Amino acid sequence: MPAKRKYWDEFERNLGKLVEVHTFDGKVYRGFLSSYEEKHGNIYLERVKEKREIDGEERFEVVEGVGIAFRGHNVTRIIFLER
């Protein structure tokens, strides 16, 4: 269990910081980690932007709404962008 605890400790240290989330459907999102749910593996981001291709150029565009919840089994990668 120490590895699992270390995994969630990383989330605790990065609350309020910028993260990038990659999902199984190939989408990429950036936002500020507002909370996480260890039991089900869910994470919650605020001020979210989605990576989109516009005029042949990839950009991050603001997603409507307050935030996004990601279910743990839909996420392929999480990158902590701030240290």
C-alpha positions in Angstrom: 0.0 0.0 0.0 2.9 2.5 0.4 3.0 3.0 -3.4 -0.8 3.8 -3.5 -0.3 6.3 -0.6 2.6 8.0 -2.4 0.4 8.3 -5.5 -2.4 10.2 -3.6 0.2 12.2 -1.7 1.2 13.7 -5.1 -2.3 14.9 -5.6 -2.4 16.4 -2.1 0.8 18.3 -2.8 -0.6 19.6 -6.1 -4.0 20.9 -5.0 -4.6 24.3 -6.6 -1.8 23.8 -9.1 -1.9 23.5 -12.9 -2.3 19.9 -14.3 -2.8 18.4 -17.7 -5.2 15.4 -18.1 -5.2 13.1 -21.1 -8.3 10.9 -21.6 -9.0 7.7 -23.4 -10.9 9.5 -26.2 -7.7 11.4 -27.1 -8.6 14.7 -25.5 -6.2 16.9 -23.5 -7.3 19.3 -20.8 -5.5 21.7 -18.6 -6.8 23.2 -15.4 -6.2 23.7 -11.7 -6.6 20.7 -9.5 -9.3 21.5 -7.0 -9.9 18.2 -5.3 -9.6 14.4 -5.7 -11.6 11.4 -4.5 -9.2 8.6 -3.5 -11.9 5.9 -3.1 -13.1 6.1 -6.8 -10.0 7.7 -8.4 -11.9 10.8 -9.5 -10.2 14.2 -9.9 -11.8 17.6 -10.2 -10.3 20.6 -12.2 -11.4 24.2 -12.2 -10.7 26.9 -14.9 -10.4 24.2 -17.5 -9.1 24.5 -21.1 -9.3 21.9 -23.8 -6.6 21.4 -26.4 -8.1 21.9 -29.8 -6.8 22.3 -33.3 -7.8 25.7 -34.8 -6.6 26.7 -38.3 -4.1 23.9 -38.2 -2.6 25.1 -34.9 -3.1 23.4 -31.5 -4.4 25.8 -28.8 -6.0 25.5 -25.4 -9.5 27.0 -25.5 -11.6 27.6 -22.4 -14.3 25.0 -21.6 -17.7 26.3 -20.6 -18.8 25.8 -17.0 -17.1 26.0 -13.7 -15.1 22.8 -13.8 -14.8 19.2 -14.9 -14.8 15.9 -13.0 -12.7 13.1 -14.4 -13.5 9.5 -13.5 -10.3 7.6 -12.8 -10.9 4.9 -15.4 -11.3 7.5 -18.2 -7.8 9.1 -17.6 -4.7 7.8 -19.3 -2.2 10.3 -18.1 -1.9 13.1 -15.6 0.9 15.6 -15.8 1.7 18.0 -12.9 2.8 21.2 -14.6 3.8 23.1 -11.5 6.2 22.2 -8.8 
